[in-house]
C-alpha cells in the first residue's frame, strides 16, 4: 500500500479500523515521505540483509525496508494495529509481523529463528521514545546486529554521540561507543509526525565495532567504574569511585595516578580509553 505518509491516506485508514493513538505507547506516525526513505537508505541494506524493525506503526518505514532487504521482521506491541498492518503490508512477501514486547523478547533466539539464510541482521526503527535507552542497550548487548539505525529523541542521539568533557557525555555514551561507532545523520522536526510530538527527533546510525575501542581486562568491571563515576558526576573521580564501588580512597587515588590521570579529575573528563586503563588499575 502506497502513500502511507499522506494524511489523506493515514486518517481514513485509521478510522476504518477504529484505531486510536496511545500516549502510553508513545505512538507518533510519520507523515513526511522523505523521512522513512532516508532512514532506509542509511541502514546499509542489501539483498542478503535481514532487518528487525521495532514499532512499525502503520508500516511506512517497513515498506521502504522491504524494498531494500531480504527480509523484514517487525515487532509490534499494540495488537490494535494488527488489521491495519494486514492491510498496509499486504503483498509484501518478505515481511513478517510479530506481536510481542521487544523488551521481553529473546533477541538471539528471534534472529536464529526468523532470519535463517540472511547474511547479516540489522536493526532499523522509529523507536518509541519511552524504550529508547533500554532497547538500544539490549540491542548492543545481544551482539547479533551488524548495525543499528534508529530515529530517537534528538537529546538521546546527542548523548549517544557525545565526547568526553561535554554536558551530554555520560555512562550511556560510553556504553554505546564501546560496542558501536555512532554517527548522527539528520534531524526530523515535530511537524513530520501525527500526532505532533513536543520534541525534535534525530536519526543516528551505529555500525557494530569489530573490536572494542580500548583494552579492558574486564568490560563488566569497566562499566561498573563508569556508572560509579557518572552517578556522582559533581564529585571528583576519586570520591565518586570510592563511594560507588566501596573502595578505600587511598586505593582509588593510587589507581588514578597509575593510570596517568590528574589527582582531582572528574569522571566526565575521561575518554573511553582512559576509563579502560583506570578499570585495569583498579582490577589488579
LINLIN-V542809 format. One record per helix or strand of 3 or more residues. SS is the DSSP state (helix for helix, strand for strand). FROM is the first residue (numbers start at 0). LEN is the number of residues. Records with the same first field share a line. If there is no record, write none. Layout:
BEGIN
SS = FROM-LEN ; FROM-LEN
END
This chain:
BEGIN
helix = 6-10 ; 32-10 ; 59-9 ; 78-10 ; 101-3 ; 106-8 ; 128-14 ; 153-8 ; 170-9 ; 189-3 ; 218-13 ; 236-9 ; 248-10 ; 266-3 ; 271-11
strand = 48-6 ; 70-6 ; 94-5 ; 119-7 ; 146-7 ; 179-9 ; 200-8
END
